[in-house]
Amino acid sequence: MREIQAYELMNREVIKVRDDMTLQTAASILAGNAISGAPVVDGDGSAVGVISYSDIAAHAAEGDESLSASADYLQGWEDKLNAEDLDSLQIDNGGTLVRDVMTPTVYTVPHDTPVKYIARAMIAGRVHRLFVTKGDAIAGIITTLDLLSILARDEDED
């Protein structure tokens, strides 16, 4: 059986967030597109980090003990948060920028990476998404749900 490679599984439509956007704008982009995270790019378009609901919730919880339980709830469970939950975090409308809150690490895999290595990388990095690169550019995204779809498809074929 031929191994599936990253480019066959990835979603080619990657929504990116700029590092100089306000956190409120980034949160609106995530909620508006029903995604739990996005790569962060600088003014040159280079990937410099990732922003996720977990990052936003952790920032909102800083200094507010009543919100710290929300941040703990989100740890590792980003996909449970919806737009209404995000609004309840009362993200400041001030000058907090994405670069101040983002995770400054971008997990990537080359476009020809076999799926078993993608799964191992997600497990090792404890991440819900990997960005697929072709050359120096982000060409797509693979999420844990994409990997689960392979398992479901394999089950259906049995």
C-alpha positions in Angstrom: 0.0 0.0 0.0 1.3 3.4 -1.0 1.9 5.9 1.8 -0.1 9.2 1.8 2.1 12.2 1.7 1.5 15.7 3.2 0.6 17.4 -0.1 -2.2 14.8 -0.6 -3.8 15.4 2.8 -3.2 19.2 3.4 -5.7 21.9 3.1 -4.2 24.4 0.6 -6.3 27.4 1.9 -4.2 28.6 4.8 -5.6 31.7 6.6 -2.6 33.7 7.9 -2.5 36.4 10.6 0.0 39.2 10.6 2.2 39.7 13.7 1.3 43.4 13.8 -2.5 42.9 14.0 -4.3 43.5 17.3 -5.3 40.4 19.2 -8.9 41.4 18.9 -8.6 41.4 15.0 -6.8 38.0 15.1 -9.5 36.6 17.4 -12.2 37.8 15.0 -10.4 36.2 12.0 -10.2 32.8 13.8 -13.8 32.9 14.9 -15.0 34.2 11.6 -13.3 31.3 9.7 -14.2 28.7 12.3 -10.6 27.8 12.9 -8.7 27.3 16.2 -5.3 28.6 15.1 -3.4 30.2 12.2 0.2 30.8 11.3 1.5 34.3 12.0 3.6 36.1 9.4 5.7 39.2 9.5 5.6 42.1 7.0 7.7 40.1 4.6 5.3 37.1 4.7 7.7 34.9 6.6 6.2 32.6 9.2 7.2 33.7 12.7 4.7 31.9 14.9 1.3 30.5 15.5 -1.7 32.1 17.2 -4.4 29.9 18.7 -7.4 30.0 21.0 -5.2 28.7 23.7 -2.8 31.6 23.3 -5.7 34.1 23.4 -7.3 32.5 26.5 -4.0 32.3 28.3 -3.5 36.0 27.6 -7.0 36.9 28.7 -6.5 34.9 31.9 -3.3 36.8 32.9 -4.0 38.6 36.1 -7.6 37.5 36.3 -8.1 34.5 38.5 -11.7 34.1 37.3 -10.4 33.4 33.8 -7.6 31.1 34.7 -9.9 28.2 34.8 -11.0 29.0 31.2 -7.3 28.9 30.1 -6.8 25.6 31.8 -10.0 24.2 30.2 -8.6 25.2 26.8 -5.2 23.6 27.2 -5.1 20.9 24.5 -8.7 21.3 23.7 -8.8 24.3 21.4 -11.4 22.8 19.1 -14.0 23.0 21.9 -14.1 26.8 21.8 -16.6 28.6 19.7 -17.1 32.3 18.8 -19.3 32.9 21.8 -16.7 31.4 24.2 -14.1 33.6 22.6 -16.2 36.7 23.1 -16.7 35.9 26.8 -12.9 36.1 27.3 -13.2 39.9 27.0 -10.1 40.3 25.0 -8.8 43.8 25.4 -9.6 46.2 22.6 -6.3 48.0 23.2 -2.9 47.6 21.7 -2.0 44.0 22.4 -0.5 42.7 19.2 -0.5 39.2 18.0 3.4 39.1 18.2 3.0 39.7 22.0 0.8 36.6 22.5 1.6 34.1 19.8 3.6 30.9 20.2 6.9 31.8 18.5 7.4 28.3 17.1 6.1 27.1 13.7 6.0 23.4 13.2 6.4 22.5 9.6 6.9 19.4 7.4 8.0 19.2 3.8 5.2 18.6 1.2 6.4 15.1 0.5 6.5 13.9 4.2 4.7 10.5 4.7 1.6 10.7 7.0 3.1 8.4 9.7 5.9 11.0 10.2 3.3 13.8 10.4 1.5 12.0 13.1 4.7 11.4 15.0 5.7 15.1 14.7 2.3 16.2 16.1 2.6 13.8 19.0 6.1 14.8 19.8 5.4 18.5 19.6 2.0 18.2 21.3 0.4 20.3 18.5 -2.9 20.2 16.7 -1.6 21.6 13.4 1.4 21.4 11.2 2.2 23.6 8.3 3.3 22.0 5.0 6.1 23.7 3.2 7.2 23.6 -0.4 10.6 25.4 -0.6 10.4 28.3 1.9 6.7 28.9 1.5 3.8 27.6 3.5 1.8 25.5 1.0 -0.9 24.1 3.3 -1.9 22.9 6.7 -2.6 19.5 8.2 -4.7 19.2 11.4 -5.4 16.4 13.8 -8.8 16.1 12.2 -7.2 15.6 8.8 -5.3 12.6 10.3 -8.4 11.2 11.9 -10.2 11.4 8.5 -7.6 8.9 7.2 -8.4 6.5 10.0 -12.1 6.8 9.3 -11.6 6.3 5.6 -9.5 3.2 6.2 -12.3 1.8 8.5 -14.9 2.5 5.8 -12.8 0.6 3.3 -12.5 -2.6 5.4 
